[in-house]
Amino acid sequence: MALINCPECSREISEKAPQCPQCGYQQRSTTIEGTGKRWKALQALGVVGLFVGFPLSLVVTQGESAFRAVPLLTFGVFSFLLLYGSVRAWWENA
């Protein structure tokens, strides 16, 4: 736990303190460390899935195949996971 100077009164306070005990200045905690691991994992899974799903959809949809919809569905699911994880991570930090 590090000490930082309060932007208002210059008193040393903990970086994890929600507000300065002397002047009451509210600190905002918008660092990535404040985001839950669950939402970080969803974002990472979404990014990996997009990097796999998009090229896979381009390859499979060019030919006639019974599995044409699978890569597009995969792309959609991982896009949703990325978006959902991002929104939830933002919501936890807001």
C-alpha positions as CSV (number, residue, x, y, z in Angstrom):
1,M,0.0,0.0,0.0
2,A,1.6,3.2,-1.2
3,L,1.1,6.7,0.2
4,I,0.2,9.5,-2.2
5,N,-0.4,13.3,-1.7
6,C,-3.9,14.5,-1.7
7,P,-4.5,16.8,-4.6
8,E,-6.5,19.2,-2.4
9,C,-4.6,19.6,0.9
10,S,-1.2,17.8,0.0
11,R,-1.5,15.5,3.1
12,E,-0.1,12.0,2.7
13,I,-3.0,9.4,2.4
14,S,-3.3,5.8,1.3
15,E,-3.8,5.3,-2.4
16,K,-6.6,2.9,-1.5
17,A,-8.5,5.4,0.7
18,P,-11.8,6.4,-0.8
19,Q,-11.4,10.0,0.4
20,C,-8.9,12.2,2.2
21,P,-9.5,12.0,6.0
22,Q,-8.5,15.7,6.5
23,C,-10.3,17.5,3.6
24,G,-12.7,14.9,2.3
25,Y,-11.4,14.9,-1.3
26,Q,-12.9,11.9,-3.1
27,Q,-10.5,9.7,-5.0
28,R,-11.6,7.9,-8.1
29,S,-10.5,4.3,-8.5
30,T,-10.6,3.7,-12.2
31,T,-7.6,1.5,-12.5
32,I,-7.7,-2.0,-14.0
33,E,-6.9,-3.5,-10.6
34,G,-10.3,-2.4,-9.5
35,T,-12.0,-4.6,-12.1
36,G,-13.0,-8.1,-11.0
37,K,-11.1,-11.1,-12.4
38,R,-14.3,-12.5,-13.8
39,W,-14.9,-9.6,-16.1
40,K,-11.2,-9.5,-17.2
41,A,-11.5,-13.2,-18.1
42,L,-14.6,-12.6,-20.2
43,Q,-12.8,-9.8,-22.0
44,A,-9.8,-12.0,-22.7
45,L,-11.9,-14.9,-23.8
46,G,-13.8,-12.5,-26.1
47,V,-10.6,-11.2,-27.7
48,V,-9.2,-14.6,-28.2
49,G,-12.4,-15.9,-29.6
50,L,-12.6,-13.0,-32.1
51,F,-9.1,-13.7,-33.3
52,V,-10.0,-17.3,-33.9
53,G,-13.6,-17.0,-34.9
54,F,-13.2,-14.3,-37.6
55,P,-10.6,-16.0,-39.7
56,L,-12.4,-19.3,-39.2
57,S,-15.6,-17.8,-40.5
58,L,-13.8,-16.5,-43.6
59,V,-12.4,-19.9,-44.4
60,V,-15.5,-22.1,-43.7
61,T,-18.1,-19.8,-45.3
62,Q,-16.3,-19.9,-48.7
63,G,-17.1,-23.5,-49.4
64,E,-20.3,-25.5,-49.2
65,S,-20.4,-27.1,-45.8
66,A,-22.9,-28.2,-43.3
67,F,-21.0,-26.3,-40.6
68,R,-21.3,-22.8,-42.3
69,A,-23.1,-21.3,-39.4
70,V,-20.8,-22.5,-36.7
71,P,-18.0,-20.0,-37.2
72,L,-20.4,-17.1,-37.5
73,L,-22.2,-18.2,-34.3
74,T,-18.8,-18.5,-32.7
75,F,-17.9,-15.0,-33.8
76,G,-21.2,-13.7,-32.5
77,V,-20.8,-15.4,-29.1
78,F,-17.3,-14.2,-28.5
79,S,-18.3,-10.7,-29.6
80,F,-21.0,-10.7,-27.0
81,L,-18.6,-12.0,-24.4
82,L,-16.2,-9.2,-25.1
83,L,-18.9,-6.5,-25.1
84,Y,-20.5,-7.9,-21.9
85,G,-17.2,-8.2,-20.1
86,S,-16.2,-4.6,-21.0
87,V,-19.6,-3.2,-19.9
88,R,-19.5,-5.1,-16.6
89,A,-15.9,-4.0,-15.9
90,W,-16.9,-0.4,-16.6
91,W,-20.0,-0.8,-14.4
92,E,-17.9,-2.1,-11.5
93,N,-15.6,0.9,-11.7
94,A,-18.2,3.6,-12.3
